[in-house]
Amino acid sequence: MNEPMGNRRGKRPNMFKKREELQRRKDELSRKPGNTRKKRTTTVALESISKQTSGGRELVEDWFSRQGWEPFQFQKETWDAYLKGESGLIHSSTGTGKTFAIWPAPLIEWLEESLSSGATEVTTPPLTVLWLTPLRALAGDTEKSLREMLDGLSLNWSLETRTGDTSASIKARQRKELPSALITTPESLSLLLSYADNQKMFANLKLVVVDEWHELMGTKRGTMTELALARLRVLNPNLRTWGMSATLGNTDEAMHTLCGINASTTRRITSDIDKEISFVSLLPESVENFPWAGHLGLPMVEQVAQTIEKAKTSLVFTNTRSQCEMWYQALLTVRPEWAGEIALHHGSLDRETRKFVEDAVRDSKLRCVVCTSSLDLGVDFAPVEQVLQLGSAKGIARLLQRAGRSGHKPGALSTVVCVPTHSFEIVEFAAARKALAAEKIESRRPLPKPLDVLSQHLVTLAVGGGFRLENVIAEIRSAYSYKNLSDIEFDWVVNFITKGGRALGAYPEYCKVQDYDGYYFVESDSVRQRHRMSIGTITSDDSMNVVFMSGERIGSLEESFIARLRPGDRFVFAGRCLELVRTKDMKAFVRLAPAKGGTVPRWMGGRMPLSSELSEAVREELGIAAQGSYESEEMRLVEPLLRLQETWSQIPDEKSVLVEHMQSREGYHLFIYPFEGRLVHEGLAALLAYRMSRLTPATFSLSINDYGFEMVSNIDIPIEMLSEHHMFNPENLADDILRSMNASEMARRRFREIARVAGLVFSGYPGKSKTSRQVQVSSGLLFDVFSEYDPENLLLHQAQREVLEQQLEESRLRKAMKRLSKSRLISVELQRPSPMALPLLVESWRGKVSTETIAERVSRMQLALTKKPPKATRTPIAKSKITQKTMLKKAAEESGSKVS
């Protein structure tokens, strides 16, 4: 991550002047003849490696043999491809040996070159291999694996890590001399490129390995990695790039994105190992008394505890940090004797706490860890025997990734136990089982030329020695995400970083890069310092450190949550009940509360949408159930609930869309079930409300989940409007959806992140960070200035594009609307909410004040729904006819009589 930099603002104290004077005298002495320090090197006698063989490949294979292993065919294929000068992607299941598919290749090459040279001793090689990892937590495990082979071969390669956790002294030493192999993150790589001697640093680099490429691809971190690799290929044209991934549906596109469009020879290598996965559903005895919605799965806690007891070590995955905290407490409640044997792990906990938990799992000291996606990626936990997934994983790739945390070695069985939090998730489990068998894995698409990332990268190049336009534009276009970058867009970005664009040219702080006769570089020390501190694309809500009164750090919580608490309020965090004492300087001081209970923090962005592949699989399962067939164990269990849905309403199949409607004290309810995921439904609900309101004045309130959405209006909207007025027509989708939602405010929030990445907003120096409100005000002011004085600003257009594609999934929404426009719409008039409608009602209750808890209201409603209902009225919408005049007349009558 970002390296700490010294504070160079304002006048410097005398102590700094004295220190600089001493350093200047040392530098002068070091330049005098006779006082030059020689570079320290380590030599190794090649004869000591092996006296019987002379080939590097034989030495590596001999090391495999000494471990009791034999290289897999895909590993040997990777070695051959690398030695031929090829780049590519290794696609193989988690725990099948991807690391040893690529790491031996540069060692074989170096051994062959050294042994064939005839020398008896060789020195430690300079930086030869750069290993990029998406998480700092993976660096330690990766170093351990790589060092294992270096030590086994007695090679004198130096191997180090460089991340945000690396000490300043080690980073300073690495600035003078990098190791033979460096494990680092994309952010740290960009930081190294910002130094003027980067060409010397990477002059001998032969290989870049990008681990867990599926985690980076499709994100701005991945785009930043693409640009950094493009620069490294310019510095060393013979550089080879290899990526590793376990869960990707579009492997060819992923490979080309990683290797760049100018790669002459690329190879996609797929493992020949069939990773066996045991998929188990931990089901309740019946669904009659199991929650239909509004719960986190806690009724299953006893069954989960019994399952944990059957294995030596388990990982219990939750989808949110709030759920993680709740389940940790729930397990301790039913098994208090497990105190000290179970732990929790999520991204808001202190790094030392997380590292302690990870080490305890490796050493088999814990019975289980309740965790989130913080343990999704390739941390090697060999002792883990099973993984439990609490609630739907919402995606096939995520479920596969988490399953691979158990049996993390070739040939071992990976076991994943899925635990439902409500009844309809059991349908998702049945669908996921089929999708896994059919290998339907989600794809990751590269981002199309994000200009905020490009702006940051060009300033990095300018800080790191400068560039010429005629050279750098070809380099940028060699990155897959920027292959279609136009001259106009590139010129705009250059003008933006040199002159601040049309609106900010009068402010020197935005004119960061200077142009001297076609050569662009940064001459300001303060600009260089601030830019290096701001490198990266990870943006999130500002957090506050949670510390005990003694100063011991526990972790961090979002500032928005702490702001709602008053001194004396209690909350549950890091598995403990804490009481807020006071807040000061972005720190929340707490003490242990004498009694249990309290608010569980909620983090932004906790809900994951249903993926397109899993959505399709769910629709297929429901289509089979609609025909009266319940094939799997999961579907047979949920059969009574679906039969009840069929009695009250109808089960939608793949070629129909169910539309339910009813009237209550709150107004007229319309329930629509596309089964396309939360984000698509968010855009679709707003779009339909907008299109309906153009035909007749109406006010709508919306609630959304992964299965459908509810529209509550003040007038009775004729259901026939959906088909007769082509409400699902995807034409003019982008314009209509931007008009239907508060697009300006959504773009403003999105622009806040873009402004940070592009360097328009500085988050502050270490220890003096700006609050989220300060950053929000700064970015909001810039948004208003650009909107008024520079409306063609491309960063504004990017914000709007990201709202459509990333926040509302426009391309997926368009595809869904095409399907819906061809589907048969079935209208059902309800007397009471159906089982499918109840979860949507729960979503609408969450924002209301009531003396009942959500769980109590759900239980009461669920009990009422199990009583024998009157027969539902089903009407195929396509057969009903109504004129617009009649519809408007009816709407006016309803509006006059029902609405105050």
BATOR-499941 format. One record per residue (C-alpha): residue in three letters; x, y, z. Coordinates in steps of 0.05 Angstrom, whole numbers, padded with zeros to 5 digits, always signed. Layout:
BEGIN
alaXYZ;...
% end
This chain:
BEGIN
met+00000+00000+00000;asn+00022+00072+00005;glu+00090+00082+00037;pro+00096+00133+00094;met+00128+00197+00073;gly+00160+00251+00115;asn+00122+00315+00131;arg+00152+00370+00088;arg+00101+00424+00096;gly+00119+00491+00126;lys+00184+00509+00161;arg+00228+00454+00185;pro+00253+00452+00257;asn+00328+00458+00271;met+00332+00383+00284;phe+00316+00371+00211;lys+00369+00421+00189;lys+00422+00387+00231;arg+00401+00319+00205;glu+00405+00343+00133;glu+00474+00374+00145;leu+00500+00308+00173;gln+00471+00270+00114;arg+00502+00318+00065;arg+00571+00309+00096;lys+00563+00233+00094;asp+00545+00237+00021;glu+00606+00278+00006;leu+00651+00228+00042;ser+00620+00170+00005;arg+00637+00202-00062;lys+00712+00209-00045;pro+00759+00158-00076;gly+00777+00103-00028;asn+00713+00110+00011;thr+00665+00080-00040;arg+00626+00022-00010;lys+00623-00039-00054;lys+00557-00073-00067;arg+00551-00133-00021;thr+00539-00197-00060;thr+00531-00269-00041;thr+00564-00324-00081;val+00546-00397-00086;ala+00587-00455-00110;leu+00549-00489-00166;glu+00585-00554-00153;ser+00552-00558-00085;ile+00483-00559-00117;ser+00493-00624-00153;lys+00554-00664-00174;gln+00513-00714-00214;thr+00471-00672-00261;ser+00483-00608-00299;gly+00413-00588-00321;gly+00369-00538-00284;arg+00305-00576-00300;glu+00334-00641-00272;leu+00353-00604-00208;val+00283-00579-00199;glu+00251-00646-00213;asp+00300-00678-00164;trp+00275-00629-00111;phe+00203-00650-00126;ser+00224-00722-00118;arg+00256-00708-00050;gln+00189-00679-00027;gly+00155-00743-00048;trp+00120-00707-00106;glu+00119-00713-00181;pro+00106-00651-00224;phe+00037-00649-00256;gln+00031-00645-00331;phe+00004-00574-00329;gln+00064-00552-00287;lys+00114-00581-00337;glu+00074-00548-00393;thr+00081-00481-00359;trp+00156-00489-00350;asp+00164-00505-00425;ala+00121-00445-00445;tyr+00160-00397-00402;leu+00227-00422-00428;lys+00202-00411-00499;gly+00190-00338-00481;glu+00114-00342-00477;ser+00066-00307-00430;gly-00001-00334-00408;leu-00052-00353-00355;ile-00054-00414-00310;his-00126-00434-00295;ser-00131-00488-00242;ser-00172-00504-00180;thr-00151-00477-00113;gly-00098-00520-00079;thr-00074-00557-00142;gly-00003-00528-00145;lys-00008-00465-00187;thr+00050-00433-00149;phe+00098-00489-00167;ala+00073-00486-00238;ile+00107-00419-00251;trp+00158-00408-00195;pro+00207-00463-00217;ala+00209-00436-00289;pro+00255-00375-00277;leu+00298-00418-00229;ile+00307-00470-00284;glu+00326-00414-00333;trp+00376-00383-00285;leu+00407-00451-00267;glu+00414-00469-00341;glu+00448-00403-00357;ser+00494-00407-00296;leu+00514-00480-00306;ser+00525-00471-00381;ser+00570-00411-00369;gly+00624-00455-00339;ala+00631-00412-00277;thr+00641-00447-00211;glu+00611-00390-00171;val+00555-00340-00185;thr+00532-00278-00148;thr+00461-00264-00124;pro+00420-00243-00184;pro+00387-00174-00186;leu+00311-00167-00189;thr+00289-00223-00235;val+00218-00241-00212;leu+00163-00194-00190;trp+00105-00229-00156;leu+00041-00188-00150;thr-00011-00207-00099;pro-00079-00173-00090;leu-00076-00177-00014;arg-00021-00161+00035;ala-00044-00220+00077;leu-00023-00267+00020;ala+00048-00241+00017;gly+00071-00281+00077;asp+00043-00347+00053;thr+00071-00335-00017;glu+00140-00320+00011;lys+00139-00384+00052;ser+00122-00426-00009;leu+00174-00393-00054;arg+00229-00397-00001;glu+00215-00471+00008;met+00242-00486-00061;leu+00299-00436-00057;asp+00324-00469+00007;gly+00314-00539-00021;leu+00356-00522-00082;ser+00408-00483-00040;leu+00402-00423-00086;asn+00429-00356-00065;trp+00369-00316-00091;ser+00345-00262-00044;leu+00270-00261-00031;glu+00231-00206+00004;thr+00162-00174+00009;arg+00144-00101+00000;thr+00074-00081+00021;gly+00042-00029+00065;asp+00061-00072+00125;thr+00135-00071+00109;ser+00177-00028+00156;ala+00205+00038+00132;ser+00277+00014+00143;ile+00268-00046+00098;lys+00235-00003+00045;ala+00293+00046+00048;arg+00342-00012+00038;gln+00302-00039-00020;arg+00304+00029-00054;lys+00379+00019-00059;glu+00378-00054-00078;leu+00317-00097-00094;pro+00319-00172-00080;ser+00322-00225-00134;ala+00248-00239-00124;leu+00200-00188-00096;ile+00130-00202-00072;thr+00088-00139-00073;thr+00020-00109-00087;pro-00004-00068-00148;glu-00001-00005-00106;ser+00071-00016-00085;leu+00091-00031-00157;ser+00062+00036-00179;leu+00099+00069-00123;leu+00165+00039-00147;leu+00150+00065-00217;ser+00144+00135-00188;tyr+00218+00137-00172;ala+00265+00167-00224;asp+00311+00106-00224;asn+00256+00057-00241;gln+00289+00039-00307;lys+00351+00015-00269;met+00308-00021-00218;phe+00273-00064-00269;ala+00328-00071-00321;asn+00339-00145-00308;leu+00267-00164-00294;lys+00247-00227-00332;leu+00180-00248-00302;val+00119-00217-00271;val+00070-00264-00237;val+00000-00238-00220;asp-00031-00282-00167;glu-00107-00289-00161;trp-00117-00250-00226;his-00193-00261-00222;glu-00194-00218-00159;leu-00162-00159-00195;met-00193-00164-00264;gly-00255-00121-00273;thr-00233-00072-00220;lys-00194-00007-00222;arg-00137-00042-00185;gly-00135-00090-00244;thr-00133-00032-00293;met-00077+00000-00253;thr-00040-00066-00257;glu-00049-00068-00333;leu-00018+00001-00340;ala+00040-00017-00294;leu+00054-00079-00335;ala+00052-00038-00399;arg+00107+00007-00370;leu+00149-00053-00348;arg+00145-00082-00419;val+00172-00016-00446;leu+00230-00019-00396;asn+00243-00092-00414;pro+00213-00115-00481;asn+00229-00189-00467;leu+00188-00189-00403;arg+00142-00249-00393;thr+00076-00242-00356;trp+00039-00300-00323;gly-00026-00298-00285;met-00058-00350-00239;ser-00132-00359-00228;ala-00180-00411-00201;thr-00249-00383-00215;leu-00261-00349-00281;gly-00312-00361-00336;asn-00277-00320-00391;thr-00206-00346-00386;asp-00184-00325-00457;glu-00206-00252-00446;ala-00173-00253-00377;met-00107-00277-00409;his-00107-00223-00463;thr-00124-00170-00411;leu-00065-00191-00369;cys-00014-00200-00425;gly-00032-00138-00465;ile-00053-00132-00538;asn+00019-00132-00564;ala+00037-00201-00535;ser+00063-00242-00593;thr+00053-00311-00562;thr+00006-00327-00505;arg-00014-00393-00474;arg-00074-00412-00431;ile-00056-00473-00390;thr-00111-00511-00354;ser-00097-00561-00300;asp-00111-00634-00315;ile-00129-00645-00242;asp-00203-00655-00225;lys-00213-00622-00158;glu-00266-00662-00120;ile-00315-00618-00082;ser-00366-00645-00033;phe-00427-00600-00034;val-00471-00610+00027;ser-00534-00573+00048;leu-00547-00569+00123;leu-00622-00565+00122;pro-00676-00553+00176;glu-00724-00609+00191;ser-00781-00572+00156;val-00795-00505+00125;glu-00862-00495+00159;asn-00830-00464+00220;phe-00766-00441+00186;pro-00761-00366+00171;trp-00781-00343+00103;ala-00745-00276+00109;gly-00716-00226+00158;his-00665-00271+00192;leu-00590-00286+00191;gly-00596-00361+00199;leu-00589-00362+00275;pro-00644-00416+00283;met-00592-00463+00252;val-00538-00448+00304;glu-00544-00515+00341;gln-00539-00555+00277;val-00479-00513+00256;ala-00445-00525+00323;gln-00456-00600+00316;thr-00426-00598+00246;ile-00365-00560+00271;glu-00355-00614+00324;lys-00346-00667+00270;ala-00284-00634+00240;lys-00216-00616+00269;thr-00217-00545+00240;ser-00272-00507+00203;leu-00280-00440+00169;val-00350-00410+00177;phe-00361-00359+00121;thr-00412-00303+00127;asn-00430-00252+00075;thr-00426-00190+00120;arg-00384-00168+00179;ser-00447-00156+00219;gln-00469-00228+00209;cys-00398-00250+00227;glu-00402-00215+00294;met-00471-00242+00309;trp-00454-00314+00292;tyr-00391-00312+00334;gln-00432-00291+00394;ala-00486-00343+00378;leu-00437-00400+00375;leu-00407-00380+00442;thr-00477-00378+00470;val-00493-00450+00452;arg-00421-00474+00465;pro-00392-00430+00520;glu-00336-00481+00531;trp-00309-00462+00462;ala-00283-00395+00489;gly-00211-00392+00466;glu-00222-00446+00413;ile-00261-00404+00363;ala-00244-00336+00334;leu-00271-00286+00284;his-00236-00254+00225;his-00258-00195+00181;gly-00227-00135+00148;ser-00244-00085+00203;leu-00204-00121+00257;asp-00134-00099+00274;arg-00080-00129+00229;glu-00043-00161+00287;thr-00108-00194+00310;arg-00121-00222+00240;lys-00050-00247+00234;phe-00055-00281+00302;val-00119-00317+00279;glu-00087-00339+00213;asp-00026-00367+00249;ala-00070-00403+00299;val-00108-00437+00243;arg-00044-00459+00209;asp-00020-00488+00275;ser-00086-00525+00287;lys-00099-00486+00351;leu-00171-00466+00334;arg-00234-00506+00326;cys-00265-00457+00278;val-00260-00385+00252;val-00322-00344+00235;cys-00300-00301+00177;thr-00319-00260+00116;ser-00287-00252+00048;ser-00224-00231+00085;leu-00205-00305+00081;asp-00232-00318+00011;leu-00164-00317-00024;gly-00105-00363-00025;val-00082-00364+00047;asp-00057-00435+00056;phe-00096-00467+00113;ala-00077-00541+00106;pro-00111-00562+00172;val-00180-00537+00150;glu-00224-00598+00138;gln-00290-00564+00120;val-00320-00497+00101;leu-00389-00475+00122;gln-00425-00422+00081;leu-00478-00385+00121;gly-00530-00361+00072;ser-00525-00362-00003;ala-00456-00344-00032;lys-00495-00307-00087;gly-00446-00332-00140;ile-00416-00397-00165;ala-00345-00370-00168;arg-00348-00345-00096;leu-00375-00412-00072;leu-00319-00449-00108;gln-00267-00402-00081;arg-00291-00411-00009;ala-00298-00487-00017;gly-00224-00489-00038;arg-00203-00463+00031;ser-00213-00535+00055;gly-00171-00592+00028;his-00121-00541+00003;lys-00073-00589-00031;pro-00073-00632-00094;gly-00117-00693-00089;ala-00151-00671-00025;leu-00227-00667-00019;ser-00256-00597-00010;thr-00320-00597+00032;val-00369-00540+00033;val-00431-00542+00077;cys-00485-00492+00058;val-00530-00466+00114;pro-00594-00429+00095;thr-00614-00366+00131;his-00685-00369+00103;ser-00727-00418+00064;phe-00718-00390-00006;glu-00643-00396-00001;ile-00653-00471-00002;val-00675-00462-00074;glu-00610-00425-00087;phe-00570-00483-00059;ala-00605-00532-00106;ala-00591-00485-00164;ala-00518-00476-00143;arg-00508-00551-00141;lys-00530-00558-00213;ala-00490-00498-00236;leu-00427-00526-00203;ala-00437-00592-00238;ala-00446-00556-00305;glu-00384-00511-00291;lys-00424-00447-00302;ile-00375-00397-00271;glu-00383-00321-00273;ser-00340-00280-00320;arg-00301-00217-00302;arg-00299-00162-00354;pro-00243-00110-00358;leu-00263-00039-00346;pro-00268+00004-00409;lys-00214+00058-00404;pro-00226+00091-00336;leu-00195+00160-00344;asp-00185+00172-00269;val-00137+00113-00267;leu-00102+00138-00330;ser-00094+00207-00299;gln-00061+00178-00238;his-00016+00133-00279;leu+00009+00190-00324;val+00026+00232-00263;thr+00063+00171-00235;leu+00104+00168-00300;ala+00117+00242-00296;val+00140+00236-00224;gly+00182+00176-00242;gly+00228+00210-00292;gly+00180+00239-00344;phe+00153+00217-00412;arg+00142+00240-00483;leu+00072+00239-00513;glu+00090+00203-00577;asn+00120+00145-00537;val+00071+00140-00480;ile+00006+00138-00521;ala+00027+00073-00555;glu+00046+00045-00488;ile-00022+00062-00458;arg-00060+00032-00517;ser-00022-00033-00509;ala-00062-00044-00444;tyr-00125-00083-00461;ser-00172-00035-00424;tyr-00145+00024-00463;lys-00140-00008-00532;asn-00197+00038-00557;leu-00172+00102-00524;ser-00183+00159-00573;asp-00136+00216-00587;ile-00188+00265-00560;glu-00193+00227-00494;phe-00118+00222-00487;asp-00107+00295-00503;trp-00161+00314-00452;val-00125+00274-00397;val-00058+00306-00413;asn-00090+00375-00412;phe-00124+00357-00346;ile-00059+00338-00310;thr-00019+00396-00340;lys-00068+00454-00341;gly-00124+00431-00295;gly-00174+00428-00352;arg-00221+00484-00370;ala-00245+00499-00299;leu-00182+00492-00255;gly-00128+00524-00297;ala-00122+00583-00249;tyr-00103+00539-00190;pro-00029+00516-00190;glu-00043+00455-00146;tyr-00082+00423-00203;cys-00029+00438-00255;lys+00016+00381-00232;val+00056+00363-00294;gln+00100+00411-00332;asp+00112+00409-00407;tyr+00181+00427-00431;asp+00186+00421-00507;gly+00144+00358-00509;tyr+00175+00326-00448;tyr+00128+00319-00388;phe+00152+00314-00317;val+00138+00339-00246;glu+00186+00389-00216;ser+00150+00404-00151;asp+00173+00365-00089;ser+00106+00374-00055;val+00068+00347-00116;arg+00114+00286-00118;gln+00104+00274-00044;arg+00029+00281-00044;his+00022+00238-00106;arg+00062+00181-00077;met+00019+00183-00015;ser-00045+00180-00057;ile-00026+00124-00105;gly-00079+00070-00109;thr-00151+00060-00129;ile-00180+00032-00065;thr-00232+00081-00039;ser-00279+00071+00020;asp-00316+00109+00073;asp-00268+00138+00124;ser-00262+00096+00186;met-00246+00111+00258;asn-00198+00070+00299;val-00230+00035+00358;val-00182+00034+00417;phe-00185+00018+00491;met-00171+00074+00540;ser-00101+00045+00548;gly-00088+00059+00474;glu-00091-00014+00450;arg-00122-00016+00380;ile-00180-00064+00368;gly-00197-00048+00296;ser-00235+00004+00256;leu-00308+00022+00244;glu-00339+00068+00193;glu-00345+00139+00216;ser-00419+00141+00199;phe-00433+00086+00250;ile-00393+00118+00307;ala-00426+00185+00293;arg-00494+00155+00312;leu-00469+00133+00381;arg-00467+00174+00445;pro-00420+00163+00503;gly-00446+00105+00544;asp-00477+00069+00484;arg-00457-00004+00476;phe-00440-00042+00413;val-00412-00110+00396;phe-00346-00111+00359;ala-00288-00160+00353;gly-00328-00210+00392;arg-00334-00165+00453;cys-00387-00119+00482;leu-00358-00049+00484;glu-00380+00017+00513;leu-00364+00082+00478;val-00328+00131+00525;arg-00311+00188+00477;thr-00286+00204+00407;lys-00225+00246+00391;asp-00180+00255+00331;met-00214+00200+00290;lys-00209+00152+00348;ala-00266+00120+00387;phe-00243+00105+00458;val-00280+00047+00489;arg-00280+00001+00549;leu-00308-00068+00561;ala-00381-00066+00579;pro-00401-00103+00643;ala-00460-00138+00609;lys-00472-00169+00541;gly-00516-00139+00488;gly-00513-00077+00445;thr-00516-00054+00374;val-00480-00094+00320;pro-00445-00047+00271;arg-00468-00047+00199;trp-00419-00034+00144;met-00435-00004+00076;gly-00436-00049+00015;gly-00450-00111+00055;arg-00503-00141+00010;met-00479-00180-00050;pro-00526-00187-00110;leu-00545-00253-00141;ser-00500-00267-00201;ser-00528-00276-00271;glu-00507-00349-00273;leu-00539-00366-00206;ser-00601-00325-00225;glu-00610-00366-00287;ala-00601-00431-00248;val-00654-00409-00197;arg-00704-00395-00253;glu-00691-00464-00282;glu-00703-00497-00214;leu-00769-00459-00205;gly-00790-00478-00275;ile-00781-00551-00259;ala-00820-00542-00194;ala-00876-00507-00232;gln-00885-00572-00271;gly-00893-00611-00205;ser-00824-00642-00204;tyr-00779-00636-00142;glu-00715-00673-00158;ser-00662-00655-00107;glu-00662-00661-00031;glu-00665-00586-00025;met-00725-00578-00071;arg-00762-00635-00037;leu-00753-00600+00030;val-00778-00533+00003;glu-00836-00566-00035;pro-00889-00548+00019;leu-00870-00475+00014;leu-00874-00475-00062;arg-00939-00513-00059;leu-00965-00458-00014;gln-00940-00406-00064;glu-00978-00444-00118;thr-01041-00445-00075;trp-01038-00371-00060;ser-01010-00349-00127;gln-00967-00385-00178;ile-00896-00410-00187;pro-00863-00373-00245;asp-00827-00414-00297;glu-00771-00394-00344;lys-00817-00367-00398;ser-00863-00326-00354;val-00860-00267-00307;leu-00905-00269-00246;val-00939-00204-00227;glu-00978-00203-00161;his-01021-00146-00138;met-01062-00130-00076;gln-01090-00072-00035;ser-01074-00056+00037;arg-01077+00004+00084;glu-01010+00026+00056;gly-01036+00030-00016;tyr-01035-00012-00078;his-00980-00065-00081;leu-00949-00092-00144;phe-00900-00151-00137;ile-00858-00169-00198;tyr-00809-00228-00198;pro-00756-00226-00253;phe-00704-00265-00211;glu-00646-00224-00238;gly-00610-00201-00175;arg-00614-00140-00130;leu-00577-00090-00173;val-00617-00105-00236;his-00682-00100-00196;glu-00661-00033-00167;gly-00655-00003-00236;leu-00716-00040-00264;ala-00762-00019-00208;ala-00743+00055-00215;leu-00749+00050-00291;leu-00820+00020-00288;ala-00842+00072-00237;tyr-00816+00128-00282;arg-00850+00100-00344;met-00916+00089-00308;ser-00915+00159-00278;arg-00908+00188-00348;leu-00976+00157-00366;thr-01011+00175-00301;pro-00991+00216-00240;ala-00972+00169-00184;thr-00924+00164-00125;phe-00886+00099-00115;ser-00846+00070-00058;leu-00800+00012-00075;ser-00771-00048-00040;ile-00722-00096-00073;asn-00689-00163-00063;asp-00653-00214-00106;tyr-00718-00247-00130;gly-00761-00188-00147;phe-00786-00119-00127;glu-00848-00087-00097;met-00880-00022-00120;val-00930+00011-00073;ser-00970+00067-00104;asn-01024+00115-00082;ile-01069+00095-00140;asp-01089+00028-00171;ile-01045+00020-00232;pro-01076-00028-00283;ile-01031-00088-00292;glu-01045-00088-00366;met-01002-00026-00371;leu-00940-00070-00367;ser-00954-00105-00432;glu-00996-00055-00471;his-00946+00002-00462;his-00884-00041-00470;met-00856-00025-00402;phe-00801-00076-00410;asn-00777-00048-00477;pro-00702-00037-00472;glu-00703+00022-00521;asn-00680+00088-00491;leu-00658+00049-00430;ala-00599+00093-00410;asp-00637+00159-00416;asp-00699+00133-00380;ile-00661+00102-00323;leu-00621+00165-00311;arg-00686+00205-00309;ser-00720+00153-00265;met-00670+00157-00208;asn-00634+00212-00172;ala-00579+00204-00223;ser-00546+00270-00206;glu-00537+00251-00133;met-00513+00181-00152;ala-00463+00210-00200;arg-00440+00259-00146;arg-00426+00202-00098;arg-00390+00163-00153;phe-00350+00225-00172;arg-00323+00227-00101;glu-00285+00163-00113;ile-00263+00185-00182;ala-00237+00251-00154;arg-00194+00213-00103;val-00164+00166-00156;ala-00152+00223-00205;gly-00115+00263-00152;leu-00165+00320-00148;val-00177+00309-00074;phe-00120+00297-00024;ser-00139+00256+00037;gly-00087+00287+00082;tyr-00019+00270+00112;pro-00007+00212+00160;gly-00037+00229+00228;lys-00074+00288+00198;ser-00123+00254+00151;lys-00184+00292+00128;thr-00251+00269+00153;ser-00301+00238+00104;arg-00342+00301+00109;gln-00283+00344+00088;val-00269+00298+00028;gln-00343+00297+00011;val-00347+00373+00012;ser-00284+00380-00031;ser-00307+00330-00083;gly-00378+00358-00083;leu-00352+00428-00095;leu-00310+00403-00154;phe-00371+00365-00181;asp-00412+00430-00179;val-00357+00471-00211;phe-00348+00421-00268;ser-00423+00414-00278;glu-00431+00489-00286;tyr-00366+00512-00319;asp-00340+00449-00353;pro-00400+00404-00369;glu-00360+00365-00421;asn-00310+00344-00368;leu-00296+00270-00383;leu-00292+00252-00309;leu-00365+00274-00302;his-00383+00229-00360;gln-00344+00173-00328;ala-00382+00181-00263;gln-00448+00175-00301;arg-00421+00114-00339;glu-00400+00080-00275;val-00468+00092-00243;leu-00502+00058-00302;glu-00454+00000-00311;gln-00427-00015-00242;gln-00482+00009-00196;leu-00542-00009-00238;glu-00511-00061-00284;glu-00539-00030-00347;ser-00515-00085-00395;arg-00545-00139-00351;leu-00608-00098-00342;arg-00615-00090-00417;lys-00607-00165-00427;ala-00659-00179-00373;met-00709-00131-00404;lys-00702-00165-00472;arg-00719-00231-00438;leu-00777-00201-00399;ser-00806-00167-00461;lys-00812-00236-00494;ser-00839-00271-00432;arg-00911-00286-00415;leu-00937-00241-00359;ile-00985-00273-00310;ser-01026-00230-00263;val-01049-00256-00196;glu-01094-00216-00149;leu-01076-00233-00077;gln-01119-00232-00015;arg-01057-00235+00028;pro-00983-00232+00013;ser-00956-00296-00019;pro-00893-00331+00007;met-00853-00296-00047;ala-00882-00228-00030;leu-00867-00233+00044;pro-00791-00222+00037;leu-00805-00158-00003;leu-00851-00134+00052;val-00796-00147+00102;glu-00749-00102+00062;ser-00800-00046+00065;trp-00808-00055+00141;arg-00735-00044+00155;gly-00741+00031+00148;lys-00802+00037+00192;val-00808+00049+00267;ser-00847-00005+00305;thr-00851-00034+00375;glu-00844-00103+00342;thr-00778-00129+00317;ile-00771-00150+00245;ala-00767-00223+00266;glu-00832-00217+00307;arg-00870-00186+00249;val-00844-00239+00201;ser-00864-00295+00248;arg-00934-00266+00257;met-00944-00256+00183;gln-00916-00325+00167;leu-00964-00357+00215;ala-01023-00322+00183;leu-01001-00343+00113;thr-01001-00417+00131;lys-01076-00415+00143;lys-01120-00438+00086;pro-01127-00380+00037;pro-01183-00364-00012;lys-01170-00383-00083;ala-01125-00334-00120;thr-01148-00301-00184;arg-01099-00313-00241;thr-01102-00273-00305;pro-01054-00279-00364;ile-01040-00206-00377;ala-01033-00215-00452;lys-01108-00232-00457;ser-01133-00170-00421;lys-01148-00106-00459;ile-01156-00035-00433;thr-01151+00032-00467;gln-01107+00088-00443;lys-01167+00133-00436;thr-01202+00083-00390;met-01138+00074-00350;leu-01128+00149-00340;lys-01201+00158-00320;lys-01196+00102-00269;ala-01131+00130-00242;ala-01162+00199-00233;glu-01222+00170-00196;glu-01177+00130-00151;ser-01132+00190-00138;gly-01191+00232-00118;ser-01222+00182-00071;lys-01161+00148-00041;val-01107+00200-00036;ser-01109+00259+00012;
% end
